[in-house]
Amino acid sequence: MQWETVIGLEVHVQLATRSKIFSGSSTAFGAEPNSQASAVDLGLPGVLPVLNENAVAMALRFGLAIDAEIPDVSVFERKNYFYPDLPKGYQTSQMAQPIVGKGVLEILPEDGERKQIRIHHAHLEEDAGKSLHEDFAGMSGIDLNRAGTPLLEIVSEPDLRSAKEASAYLRAMHTLVTYLGISDGNMAEGSMRCDVNVSIRPKGQQEFGTRAEIKNVNSFRFVERAIAYEVERQIDILEDGGKVVQETRLYDPDADETRSMRTKEEANDYRYFPCPDLLPLVVDQAYVDHQRSLLPELPAAKRERYESELGLSSYDAGVLTAHHDTADYFEQTLEVCGDAKLAANWVQGELSAQLNRDSLPISESPVSAAQLGGLLVRLKDDTINGKAAKQVFQELWQRRFEDADQVIEAKGLKQVTDTGALEAAIDEVIAANPVQVTQYVEATEEKRGKMVGFFVGQVMKATRGTANPQQVNKLLKEKLDALL
């Protein structure tokens, strides 16, 4: 039997506010355990929550970016459950009336075409604390620093049909929230994580199968691996005549498997009811319009502009717009050098490779966009050739010089374009290599084309790589062909 995979994601995005959603406690990462948990976060008697307006504004900007319905009124509710890292015994969240309604997010899987994924809703909620199981000799420690951290939970419809699509969706979401500036998207620090709902059904069947929810997956790669394992697990169960149980599972990246945690709760298990300490949230059209005015150029619009106005390929535009910092760096480089394709090639090529070698984000590049742009200007006007340009880049990377012109001057890298000087160098190379010249003269036309490379290399060596390769090729061929 052929099976179809059905996937929906619940993405939890930590909003980039400086304080928590209902208290003034800091949200800074890396503080000492339990040093950023106030009486409000702990739910001590007599305290009342106060809603953080910045969290509301960020949620609205997200909703506008996905062209979602923005309701006039949303309501906070209490989601009741008992767990050691939830000292209040409930989580303040939204269910019946979330702040963001139905919307859509476009994805571009590596092995597919653009696809619209429907967003069911997005709601505001507070995070719980964190249980720590290491270094406690059989016990667990509780760190409540995260308790009360503002989250935007974004719930998709079950429109995804493969692990690749799910990964593409998560990447598109990461790109969007970082462009909007509402989250740093740092998955290693828990700023973005997701729950993955996976089910399978016979191809052609409309009814959904029984789903399993894989909790708190925190990397693009783990999402793909967790889904791949879970799909195979469910297929094996059904093909052996069994039934898939609706449950919550955990992905173990070391064992590359999902494991059962508990049976899946339904909404009524949490006994949701409106929070008595928080009034309904009312947003008027003027406030929504103000948030709309703060939206930056969004990734899809930027990608389209790169293709239509700058003439970049769909691939180049996709890579350059995948991360906000990369797009900014590219545009600043382009502003200096004025050549979109050249700037794109260097940002994706030499710069990206060096950043990867040194494990640096582009925001910490030792070579600024202005410096790279200045280097590309000298490459464009034939002051230096491609080989010298790479040498200049390395000197800038080591911070030995302020700009490309200083490197070119200090290292004597200015390209030789004077025809007389090039002809003199070529004559010396021809005179010093009589055997190769004879082989060239006696070779077929096809072989002669390949043999020119030897002479070009010798000329470049003689000029310490400063000769213009195009001119050398042209002059060499003329001089060698004259000997035929």
N, C-alpha and C positions, 0 to 999 in steps of 0.2 A: 504494500500500500504506500502511496505517496502522501507525505505529510506537509502541512503548511504551518509555519511558525507565526505566532501572534504575540507581539510585544508592546507593552506600554511602560513608560518611565515616569517615575515621580522624582523630580530633581530638587534637591534642597540647596538653595543658594544663600550663603551667609551675606547679609547686606553690609555694605562698607560704612556703617555708622560708627562714630567714635564711642558711643555709649549704647547700652542695651535697650531693648524695645520698650521695657516698662520701668526702667530705673536709670540712674545716672552712673552706674558702674561701668568701668572701662571694658572694651572688647578687645584690647590689644592682645596679640598672640604671644605666648611664651612666658607669662608671668608665673610666679610661684603658685603652687596649688592652693586653691581656696583663698587667694588674696584679692580676688575681684568678684566676690559674691556678697551682695548687700542684704539687708533684712527683707527687701522686696523680692529679691531673687530666691531667697529661702522660704518665702511665704510665711514669715513670722506673724503672730497675731497683731492686729491693729495697723498693719501697713496697707497702703493702697497703690495700685499700679497707675502710672501716668504714661500715656502713649507717646512714643518718640515720633515727631512729625517727619523727620528725615526718612524713617523707614516707610512711612506712608507715601512720601514723594517718590522714593525709589521704586516702590511697587507700581505706582501709577505710570512712571516712565517706562517700565518694562511692559505694562499692558498696552500702552500707546505704540511701543515699538513692534509688537506682534499684531497690531490692528485689532485689539480685543475689545469686547464690550466692557465699558466701565460703568458699573452700577452706581446710582446716586447714594445708596446706603449699603454698608457692609457691617457685619456683626461679629464680635469676638465671642467665642464659646469656650467652655471648659471641657477638655478631653480627659476623662478620669481613668487613671491606671496607677498601679503601685509598683515602683521600682526604686532601688536604692539611690540612683542618681537623680530622682525626681522628688525632692523632699516635701513639696507642696501636696503631692498625691494627685495632681492634675497638671496638664499643660494647657496654657492659654493659646488657642488656635482659632481657626475659622472653618466652618463646614457648610452650613445651609446658605449663607450669604457672604461669599468671599469678595475680596477687594477687586479682583480681576476676573472677568468672565471669559467666554469663548474667544479664541484667537487662532493664529496659524503661524508656523515656523517652517521656512523652506530649508531643505537639506540637499546636499550633493554627495551621495555615497561615492567612494572611490571606484566602484565597479558598476555604477548605475547612472540614471538620469536624475535631474532635479525632481524633487517630490515635496508636496505640501503635507506637513504633519499637523493635524488639528490639536490645539491645546484645549483641554476641557475647562480648566480654570487655574488660577494661581491665588494662593492665600498666604496671609501673614501668620506667623506663629513664633513662639519662643523656643529656643533649643533647650534640651535637658543638659544635665551635667555629664560627666564621663567616668565610667568605671575602669579602674586600673588594676590589672591582674598580675603584674610582674613585681618581683622584689618584696612580696608581702607574706612569704612563707605560708602558702595555702590560704591566705585571706585576700580580699579585694579592698583597694583603696578607692575613695570617692573624691574627685576633683570637681568642684561646682563652679569653676571659673566660667564655663560655657553656659551655665544656667541663665536663661534670659537673653542670650544672644539672638538678635533678630534674624529670622529666616524667611525666605520667600519660597514656598513649596509650589512647584510648577508641575501640574499633572497633565500628561498627554492622553489623547485617545489611543486605543490599541491599533494604531495605524502602521506600526513598524513590522517588517516581515523578515528581518534577518539581523544577525549580530552586527554586520557591517552597517546597516541602516541605523541601528541603535547607537553605534559609536559615532556615526556621522551626525546624528541628532544631538548627542551630548557635546560634540565639538562645536556645532553651530550654536548651541545654547551658551557654551563657554565664551565663544567669540562675542555673542550679543551682549551678555551681562558685563563683560570687561569693556567693550566699546561704550556702553552706557555709563560706565563708572560706578555701577551699583554694587560691584563685588570685585575682589582681586582674583577670584576664580582659582585660588591656590588649593588644589585638591590634596596635596600632601599635608596641609595644615587644617583640612576639614572645611574649607570655605565653600566647597562644592562637592556634593556626593549624591548618590541616587539609589533608589529602590527600583529593582527591575521586576516587572510582572511578566511571566513567560507561560504560554500555553501552546499546545499544538492541536491541530484538527485535520481530518482527512481533506485533501485538496478538493475544492468545490463545495465543501460544507459551509453553510452560513453561520450556524450556531458555534459559539466559542467553546473551547475545551476548558477543563478545570485548570486554573492557573496556580502557579507557585510564585511567591514573592521573595526575591533575593535582596536582603537588606544591606544598606550602607556600602555599596561598591564605590571605590574612590579613585578609579583611574580608567581612562579610555580602554586600555588593553585588558584590564580585569573585566570590564563590562562584556567585551567580546568573548573572553574565555569562559566567563560564568554562564553566558547564554548558550555557548556551544556545548558545554557540559550538560546543562539543564535540559536542552532539547534532546540530546541523546538519551539522557536518563528517562525522560518521559516517553520517548518512542519505545525504548526497551520494555518499560512497564506495560504499555498498551499492546505491543505486539506479543507479549507473553500472556495476554489475557487479563492483566490486572487493571486497576483503576488508579488514576493520579489523585492524590489527596491534596485538598486545598490547605496550604500551610505556608509558614514563613521559614525561609532557609538562609543560611549564611554561606558566603563564598570563602573558601580557604585557598589563597593563592599559592601556598607552599605545596599543598597536595593537589592543586588544580581540580577542586571538586566543590560541590555544594553539599551542605549538611543540614538536616532538619533542626530547627530551633524550637518551634511550637506550632500548634494548629493556628490557622489564620483567623484573626478576630474579625468580626463584622462591626459596622459602625455602632450598632446598639450595645455592643459589649463595652464601649467606652462611655456610655451614658452622657452623650453631649447635651449641654444645655447652655443658654446664653449666660455669659459671665456677668454676675451681678455688680461687679466693681467697675465695669467699663460701659459707657454709653455707646449706642450705635454710632458708627463713623459715617458722617455725612460729608460728601465732597461736592462742591458746586461746579458749574461749567467753567467759571472764570479760573478756578484753581487748576482744573484739568488742562485748560488752554495754556496756563502759565507753564505747567510741566511739559506740555508739548513743545513750547518754545525753547526748552532747554535740551531737546534731543539733538545729539550730534548727527553727522552723516552716518547712516547705518551700514553695516557690512554689505548687504545686498546692493544698495545704491552705490556704494564705493566701488564694488566689484564691476558693476555695470559701467560706471564712469571710466574705470581703467581700460575696459575693453573698447568702449565706443569713442572716447575722447583721446585716450593715450595710445590706442592701437595695440594694446597688449593682448596676448593670447588668453583664452579662458583659464588655462592652467596657471600662467603667471599671475593673473589677477586674483585667482583663488588663493594662491600661496601668500601673496603680499597682503591680502586683506584678512587672512585667518587670525592674525593677532594685531591688536590696535597699535602696539609699540612698533611692530614691523612696518605697518602702513605709514605711521608718522615718520619713521626713519627714511623710508623710501621717498616720501613726498618732499622731505627736507633736502635729500640728496638731489632729487630731480630739479628742485628750485635752483640749485647752484649750477648743475651741469647741463640742464635743458634737453636731455636725451633719455626718454622713458625706458626704452629697451636696454640701453647700456646700463642705466641705473638698476633696472630690474635684474639684469644678469649678474651684476656685482653683489647686490644685496643677497640674492639667492645663492650665489656661487662662493666667491672668495670670502666674503664677510661671514656668511652662514657657516662655512666649513671651519673657519677660525674660531668662531663662537662655540661651535660644538667641541672642537679640540680642547678649548679652555674651560668648557662647561659654564659659559656665561650667558645670561639673557642679553638681548639686544640693547636693553636700557643701560647696561653696564659696559657697552663696547668701548674699548680704549680709543678706537677711531670714530670720531664724531661724524654725523651726516655731512656737516660742512666740509670736513677734511676729505671725506670720500668724494664728495661732489667736486672739490678742487682737483683731486687726483684725476677724476674722469674728464675734466676740462682739458688737462694736459694730454690725456690719451686721445681725446677727440681732435685736438689741434696738431697732432703728430709731434708734439714736443718729446714724447716718450713712446716706446712701443709696448706691446702687451707684456713681454717678459720683464721689462724695466718697471712697468706699472705694478706688477706683483712684488717686486723688490721694494718699491716706494711704500706700498701698503704695509709690508712687514716692518719697515723702519717706523712708520707712524704707529703701528700696533705696539711696538716696544717703547713708544713715547719718547723717542730720541730727537724728534724734530716737531716743529709746530705745524708745518703744512707741507704739501707735496713739492712746492717750488724750492724749499730749503733742502729737501732730500735730493732732488734732481741736481741742484747746484753743488752740494757737498760731495755727492757720489759720482759726479760726472756722467749722469745717465741721459743727458740730452741726446735725442735721436739724431744720427747723422743722415741728413737728407740731401747734402750737397753732392750733385752728380759726379763732379770731378773726384772728390774724395772717395766715393763709393767705387768708381771705375778703377782707381789706383789700387784699392784693396782687392777688387776682383781680379785684376791683372796679376797681382802677387800670388793669389790663391791658384789661379790657372797655371802659372809658371812653376809653382811648387808641387803640383800634382800631375805630372805628365802621364803616368799610367792611367789614372782615372779619366783624363782627357781623351786618351786613345780609346778607352773602353766606351766612352760616350759617343765618339765619332763613329765607331763601328757598330753601335747598338741600333736596334730598330727604333722607330719613332715612339712606340709605346713605352719601351724601356728607358729611353732618354728622358721622358717626362718624370720618371721615378728617380733617375740618377741625379737630377738637378739638386735634390735635397741634400746630397753630400756636400756639394759646393756651397750651397746656402749656409749650411752649418759651419763650414770653414770660414766663410766671410764674417758670420756673426761672432765666431770665436775671435777672429782677428780684430774686430771692432769692439770687443768686450760687450757684445749684445746691444750696442747702441745704433746699429744700422737699421734703416727702414726695411723690414722684410719684403714688402711689396716691390719696392724699388730694386732691391737686390735680386729678387726673382726675375724681374723684367730685364735688367741689365745683363745678368748672367746668361739668360737664355739667348739674348741677342749675340753676346760675345762667343758663346759656345757654338751656336748655330752657324756663325760666320766661319767656323773651322771645318764645317762639313764639306 
